[in-house]
Amino acid sequence: MKITFRGAAQTVTGSQTLFEHNGYCGLVDCGLFQGDKSQRLVNWRPAEDLKKIECVLLTHAHIDHSGLLPRLVSQGWRKPIYCTPSTKDLLKIMLLDSAHLQEEDARFANLTKHSKHSPALPLYTTKDAEEALKLIYTIEWNQWTALSKFVSFRFLRAGHILGSAILQVRFDLEHSSKLLTWSGDLGSGHSDILRDPVHALETDFLVLESTYGDRRVDIAGREKRLGEIISKVIGRGGTLVIPVFAVGRTQDLLVSLYRLTQRKEIPSTPIYLDSPMATSVTRVYLNHINELKESALSADLEAALSAGSFFEAITSSEESHRLAEASGAKIVLSASGMLQGGRVLHHLKNKLPDRNNGVLFVGYQGAGTKGRLLQSGIPVIRLHHQQIKVEAEIFNIDGYSAHADSDALINWVASFSKKPQTIFLNHGEPLAQNALAYRLFQELGIRGLIPQQNEVFDLAGN
Ligand SMILES: [Zn+2]
């Protein structure tokens, strides 16, 4: 078995690993590179080995894991994509939205002549995304599925977002078989709505995400802190803008906002979800309510996730613009979560120059993103080609992270009944990866390797 790290190598986007065993070759994840321009340019590289890739095994629907699938299709690739049933439902929304954004970017570049290329072309189109969706096959939890005579796989719950999976690949050698496990993005184990990641697995090799490899996340105080920030900003008549990702964070926040409202721990104020995608995704969560946490009361969950119950979903862009221009006390959840685009930019353009307002970050802000700049205290930020003064108060809560923190990652690895002999750390920035590698060795005696982009590892046998 040979694996090649094609993305998410010393960075948190563009997840993609190529695996090859006894003539069978596939990809684990096929994610879009986000972040600064040099990263985004990688999305345009021609896919290598396109002809020999027999499948894509998809851990979850987030675009940094799935967003290059239509790009494969645009280059003529037509092979099966395997994922869990709820991941498929999320992908219908995510891939079409991603294609739409690519088309919009190209249209905008042509309009403003921002591109070196004439005409600027989208990375892929809606048609490519629709074709990619036709290639999806769903696999139930825990069901071993053969890919070739020598390779099979199964999905196990990862508790990161709806449908997210840990992936195990079993490959046969001459007289034995080995297990290679991808953590995918691993949940924190503290979600109010998702079931916990599966523990106590066996494996020979592990590819482990390391987003929060150097951090401890304070989960206990997150709802209280959210309530305090809301009370502070709403109390002074300001707008609190919360940049969110459509999948995961939005739903967790809605549940917290619902509970704070029910318990009257925050002042009564309008709450808006201004992201059509987040609204659609929230509906998918409702459609898969049986997938969600068994201990959560389904009546409460339903109320918390249903638009119109205690929050209003904004659909048209006219409404969104009106909302962005309106002053006064309110809470606005809007995408994208790292300010890489989307309606949240209109809200920020209007709200950042007023010190009464607040911006609350609830998720990881990748290096090179506008979110990271704002989070680190930049006094002036460029949005939609305008310089915007930052007077609004900037808040952070990392307790809503959908990722396992350093302790949770160590505990998860420690729980393996057969521990990996080698761990490859991906999906993390170097500081986090080095810190995690150090802990893995000190506490568990396991070597953690930090692959570079395109680095190849020969695991066993061939
Ligand atoms: Zn993810």
Residues whose N, C-alpha, C, O or C-beta is under 5 A from the ligand:
A	BS01	ZN	H62 D185
